[in-house]
Amino acid sequence: MGELSKLPNIGKTVEEQLNQVGINTADELKSIGAKEAWLKGKKYPISGWLKYKNKNRK
């Protein structure tokens, strides 16, 4: 378990997905922002990102 999965609402799977797009630390995530991190994940298809977005759409 790395640094990111210690943050609220980020488990092992999301941490791995963030790592795959080059976000490895809490500071990197904070500097890029949640929206940009999601867009980065969308640019490089990662299983689960779009499914999660659609599931939580209001």
Backbone hydrogen bonds, N-H to C=O, Kabsch-Sander energy under -0.5 kcal/mol:
donor,donor_aa,acceptor,acceptor_aa,energy
6,K,3,E,-1.3
7,L,4,L,-2.0
10,I,7,L,-1.5
11,G,9,N,-0.5
15,E,11,G,-2.3
16,E,12,K,-2.3
17,Q,13,T,-2.2
18,L,14,V,-2.7
19,N,15,E,-2.6
20,Q,16,E,-1.9
21,V,17,Q,-0.9
21,V,18,L,-0.8
22,G,19,N,-1.6
23,I,18,L,-2.7
24,N,22,G,-0.7
29,L,25,T,-2.2
30,K,26,A,-2.7
31,S,27,D,-2.5
32,I,28,E,-2.0
33,G,29,L,-2.5
37,A,33,G,-2.1
38,W,34,A,-2.4
39,L,35,K,-2.5
40,K,36,E,-2.4
41,G,37,A,-2.0
42,K,38,W,-2.2
43,K,39,L,-2.2
44,Y,40,K,-1.4
49,W,46,I,-1.6
50,L,46,I,-0.5
52,Y,48,G,-2.6
53,K,49,W,-2.1
54,N,50,L,-2.6
55,K,51,K,-2.1
56,N,52,Y,-1.8
57,R,54,N,-0.9
